[in-house]
């Protein structure tokens, strides 16, 4: 198959996600990018052209494409057990994965519920929180709190705690809205304020809400350290410390959505570790399977689990997916965890993050670049026009300019970010920094014209 055939057939048959399909068709359209195979941090089209996957294929790929160790584990699992229902049955990959994830929390989160994707994990955590309060006789606790700019998925329940208008507003009549509290985004600092000051100010607003409404509130959901879909909005760990204390004081569950920021992205395996806390619910997906297969998990405490322990079926957690705990997906996740141990990934990533930061540092001198920031293996900056305003059409134009330079980058509005696989090296970091600078210069020339 060649590039042209693949593009033609895809446009005729595939409805692509998060896409206005008309933008990929007709004169002047930005064509789809055909991919035939992957190799480490690279994606390769049918003609052999290579693209550096600087966003880990929507934040899922941790150790590069077609990693030999993960491939080998999946081949072995494929010859052993491809799938079995997890209701009334069990299997070694699911058991071992649940045990190992719990151990990574120091046993604080000892019960693992499997699902297929991030939005499903959000739905599970929300339902589990609500239902556990119901089982404990706290029937008034049926409301949720989310953070301004937060994103937790696009199913109807997840949209209820998502505060990104482009995803939420079209479905507003279907959604049961949550309370929205201010973001601790460090970019919101007023004159003389630090990131910690912003965190404390945001936590004070949460405290005011909980003081008034805690009797009705089941849980608060937050993306620890980085609100990704909000434009990689980063905050100080102080916010998480204050939030944990407030949730304890007012008897509200804390849900940490680490779907995007977990698995080492923030510099620690779990982002919430940097605040020295544990949540009541931890949602993981994306990188947990190394970017190989759909998988998500929700980890929770003994106390939550015990609220469902009863003779009555109706008091159990009656939620399921047909592929819950799929052995292949769990085996991919186990192979991914093995790589963290065998390659000392978190230590190695400190050097890699420094190389990435150094490659991007010259961008800070650009007058239209604002808030160059980094948290572990996530780096971002915002782009404005000469008057300090957002640039119309920036995201698509920059994406196209980056593709011409062999870089896969998809800005969020006027925020350019990188979240590369952990297998890039110094040469790829340098290539990425230079390519971003060139693509930015071309895009700014075009928007100015």
PyMOL commands that set and color helices and strands:
alter all, ss='L'
color gray80, all
select helices_A, chain A and resi 3-13+21-24+56-59+68-78+92-104+118-135+156-159+165-174+186-188+195-216+238-249+271-275+286-289+302-306+313-315+327-342+345-365+394-404+426-448
alter helices_A, ss='H'
color red, helices_A
select strands_A, chain A and resi 37-39+42-44+50-53+111-115+143-147+179-181+217-222+226-227+233-234+253-257+281-284+296-300+369-375+378-383+407-408+415-418
alter strands_A, ss='S'
color yellow, strands_A
deselect
rebuild
show_as cartoon
